[in-house]
């Protein structure tokens, strides 16, 4: 199984002067779910090279056994430092695409035409698509086979408004993931804040928050085996 993992290249948290990027757990947990299952992984980002890590995601309270494993894994960190440029990737070369979150994708991947085209190609060729936490923002401009918004009528989740309020970034992000998914016609639902919550709708898997990233990756593997 060949899986493409797509990461943000955006490192500015709005006008706050703070840094953002991808959330470490949301890469590390799926990375090892896939690796330990024998999947072949390719990492890409909007600009290629080293994607920016949200520094907050590497603070002690947010570290996990898998984030620590990733940080010590020379192969993993080298792969991350040399991501492919997203525009050079073809969905025809992969069985699935996985988008980790963090706030970064809200500024670049949400509006990225190469990302939208990649997902639309995945949809057209019946490939698996997964996005967790803030990463369901990537569906903002994606159309389904019927030309309607891809998430319209689908069961979806993503970072909840209540979670965004809890981290006090409601006024900083360009839009709210939950609101956008609803506006596009998605059947949005969520679990308790910060607890794992994953939805599967056909070949689409979405996860609500960082804790949902490993479980979402496991659901993707189940779909592939079926």
Residue pairs with C-beta under 8 A, 6 or more apart in sequence:
1 34
1 37
1 38
1 39
1 40
1 95
1 96
1 221
1 224
2 39
2 40
2 42
2 93
2 94
2 95
2 96
3 34
3 39
3 40
3 41
3 42
3 94
3 95
3 96
3 97
3 98
3 220
4 42
4 43
4 44
4 89
4 91
4 93
4 94
4 96
4 97
4 98
4 118
5 27
5 30
5 31
5 41
5 42
5 43
5 44
5 97
5 98
5 99
5 100
6 44
6 45
6 86
6 89
6 97
6 98
6 99
6 109
6 115
6 118
6 138
7 22
7 27
7 43
7 44
7 45
7 46
7 51
7 83
7 100
7 104
8 21
8 22
8 45
8 46
8 51
8 52
8 102
8 104
8 105
8 107
8 108
8 109
9 45
9 46
9 47
9 48
9 51
9 52
9 104
9 108
10 20
10 21
10 46
10 52
10 104
10 105
10 106
10 107
10 108
10 109
11 19
11 20
11 21
11 52
11 104
12 19
12 20
12 107
13 19
13 20
13 103
13 169
13 172
14 169
14 172
14 173
14 174
15 172
16 172
19 52
19 54
19 55
20 52
20 54
20 102
20 103
20 104
21 51
21 52
21 53
21 54
21 55
21 102
21 103
21 104
22 51
22 52
22 53
22 54
22 57
22 100
22 101
22 102
22 104
22 105
23 54
23 57
23 100
23 101
23 102
23 133
23 134
23 210
24 53
24 54
24 57
24 58
24 62
24 63
24 67
24 70
25 57
25 62
25 64
25 66
25 67
25 210
25 211
25 213
26 57
26 100
26 101
26 102
26 132
26 133
26 135
26 210
26 213
27 70
27 80
27 100
27 213
28 64
28 66
28 67
28 69
28 70
29 64
29 66
29 213
29 214
29 217
30 98
30 100
30 132
30 213
30 214
30 216
30 217
31 41
31 66
31 70
31 76
32 66
32 69
32 70
33 214
33 217
33 218
33 221
34 41
34 98
34 217
34 221
35 41
37 221
39 221
41 79
42 84
42 89
42 93
42 94
43 79
43 80
43 83
43 84
44 83
44 84
44 85
44 86
44 88
44 89
45 51
45 83
45 84
45 85
45 86
46 85
46 86
46 108
46 109
46 112
46 114
46 115
47 85
48 83
48 84
48 85
48 86
48 88
49 81
49 82
49 83
50 80
50 81
50 82
50 83
51 80
51 83
51 104
52 104
54 102
54 103
54 104
56 62
57 67
57 102
57 210
58 67
58 71
62 210
66 214
70 76
70 77
71 77
86 112
86 114
86 115
86 118
87 114
89 114
89 118
90 121
91 97
91 118
91 119
91 121
91 122
91 125
91 127
92 121
92 125
94 127
95 127
95 128
95 224
96 122
96 127
96 128
96 129
96 130
96 220
96 224
97 118
97 119
97 122
97 127
97 128
97 129
97 130
98 130
98 131
98 217
98 220
99 105
99 109
99 130
99 131
99 132
99 135
99 136
99 138
100 132
100 133
100 135
100 213
101 131
101 132
101 133
101 134
101 135
101 159
101 210
101 213
102 133
102 134
102 135
103 134
103 169
103 173
104 134
105 134
105 135
105 137
105 138
106 134
106 137
106 173
106 174
106 175
106 177
107 174
109 115
109 135
109 137
109 138
110 137
110 138
110 140
110 141
110 174
110 175
111 140
111 141
112 138
113 141
115 138
116 138
116 141
116 142
119 129
119 138
119 139
119 142
119 150
120 142
120 143
120 150
121 127
122 128
122 129
123 129
123 142
123 144
123 145
123 150
123 203
124 145
126 203
127 203
128 203
128 205
128 220
128 223
128 224
129 203
129 204
129 205
130 204
130 205
130 206
130 207
130 216
130 217
130 219
130 220
131 138
131 139
131 158
131 205
131 206
131 207
132 158
132 206
132 207
132 208
132 209
132 210
132 212
132 213
132 216
133 158
133 159
133 207
133 208
133 209
133 210
133 212
133 213
134 158
134 159
134 177
135 158
136 151
136 156
136 157
136 158
136 159
136 177
136 181
136 206
137 158
137 175
137 177
137 180
139 149
139 150
139 151
139 156
139 181
139 184
139 186
140 175
140 180
140 184
142 149
142 150
142 151
143 149
143 150
144 150
144 152
148 185
149 184
149 185
149 186
150 184
151 181
151 184
151 185
151 186
152 184
152 185
152 186
153 185
153 186
153 187
154 186
154 187
154 201
154 202
154 204
155 186
155 187
155 189
155 199
155 200
155 201
156 181
156 186
156 187
156 188
156 199
156 201
156 204
156 206
157 181
157 188
157 189
157 190
157 191
157 197
157 198
157 199
157 206
157 207
157 208
157 212
158 177
158 178
158 181
158 188
158 206
158 207
158 208
159 177
159 178
159 208
159 209
160 177
160 178
160 190
160 193
160 208
160 209
161 170
161 176
161 178
161 179
162 190
162 193
163 193
163 194
163 208
163 209
164 170
164 173
164 176
164 177
164 178
166 193
170 176
178 188
178 190
181 188
182 188
189 199
190 197
190 208
191 197
191 208
193 209
194 209
194 210
194 211
195 209
195 211
196 207
196 208
196 209
196 211
196 212
196 214
196 215
197 207
197 208
197 209
197 212
198 205
198 206
198 207
198 208
198 212
198 215
198 216
198 219
199 205
199 206
199 207
200 219
200 223
203 223
205 216
205 219
205 220
205 223
206 216
207 213
207 215
207 216
